[in-house]
Amino acid sequence: MTELILTTFDWVPDMPRGFVRDLRVRWALEEAGLTYRVESTPFRDRGPGHFAHQPFGQVPWLTDGDLTLFESGAILLHLGTLSETLMPADPRSASIVRQWVFGALASVEAASQPWSFFMFSGDTSENPMRPFFDSFLEARLRHMEAVLGGGEWLAGTFSVADILMADVLRLVDRFGGLAESPACRAYLARATARPAFVKAHADQMAHFAAAD
Ligand SMILES: N[C@@H](CCC(=O)N[C@@H](CS)C(=O)NCC(=O)O)C(=O)O
């Protein structure tokens, strides 16, 4: 197996620390027990080399030999091909995992991201879009309550889908958005109690702190 290299920013301000999406990749790598190395790319000065790997100038990206991948969901699906801890070998179960990978990103994060931008900005004005984003997220969470109340993990056993869904819900929880969603909170507590998450989170915090 080739060496896996995860690239993230060299430094970020305090606010996003603990929530930068390299955490999803670190978490998956730790769950799978895969050997990897972390490299840094400048946060402040994003040059052509950065855009060659991540066309939006964002992080993370993963290098696996001569393959470079961006988008945390695509990276986790790739890691799923390397470890049955992340993605079951049985094709039917794997399809269910992929379904929930897209569910986490395209249905739940699509609603949580605009909401969290409002929360990050601290905007308390009567913005006409705010009620729309509140109710968009509330509807998604209401349906996730029913799903997550019905089982421990999204696809039966823990998988990359849970890493993505839990990380999406973590940002909602940061701003108090899970107050009315006890099943989502319990799922999040289960997921973030996993040693692989605890290590991934601590490693990300240490990585950025080392650059202060
Ligand atoms: N859809 C992308 C989103 C990546 C993303 O939003 N990365 C953030 C860090 S968590 C970033 O690089 N932000 C800096 C920027 O957008 O300029 C993924 O899941 O990988």
The ligand as a MOL file (V3000), in Angstrom:
LIG
                    3D

  0  0  0     0  0            999 V3000
M  V30 BEGIN CTAB
M  V30 COUNTS 20 19 0 0 0
M  V30 BEGIN ATOM
M  V30 1 N -17.1500 20.2250 0.4200 0
M  V30 2 C -15.7860 20.3740 0.8890 0
M  V30 3 C -15.7460 21.5840 1.7970 0
M  V30 4 C -14.3300 21.9080 2.2200 0
M  V30 5 C -14.3120 23.1100 3.1450 0
M  V30 6 O -15.3140 23.8100 3.3580 0
M  V30 7 N -13.1330 23.3290 3.7120 0
M  V30 8 C -12.9620 24.4620 4.5860 0
M  V30 9 C -12.3370 24.0000 5.8990 0
M  V30 10 S -13.4710 22.9860 6.7750 0
M  V30 11 C -12.0050 25.4450 3.9480 0
M  V30 12 O -11.0360 25.0440 3.3440 0
M  V30 13 N -12.3070 26.7230 4.1030 0
M  V30 14 C -11.4980 27.7660 3.5860 0
M  V30 15 C -12.1520 28.4530 2.4240 0
M  V30 16 O -13.2470 28.0630 2.0140 0
M  V30 17 O -11.5430 29.4060 1.9430 0
M  V30 18 C -15.3480 19.1080 1.6240 0
M  V30 19 O -16.2020 18.4580 2.2400 0
M  V30 20 O -14.1530 18.7540 1.5590 0
M  V30 END ATOM
M  V30 BEGIN BOND
M  V30 1 1 1 2
M  V30 2 1 2 3
M  V30 3 1 2 18
M  V30 4 1 3 4
M  V30 5 1 4 5
M  V30 6 2 5 6
M  V30 7 1 5 7
M  V30 8 1 7 8
M  V30 9 1 8 9
M  V30 10 1 8 11
M  V30 11 1 9 10
M  V30 12 2 11 12
M  V30 13 1 11 13
M  V30 14 1 13 14
M  V30 15 1 14 15
M  V30 16 2 15 16
M  V30 17 1 15 17
M  V30 18 2 18 19
M  V30 19 1 18 20
M  V30 END BOND
M  V30 END CTAB
M  END
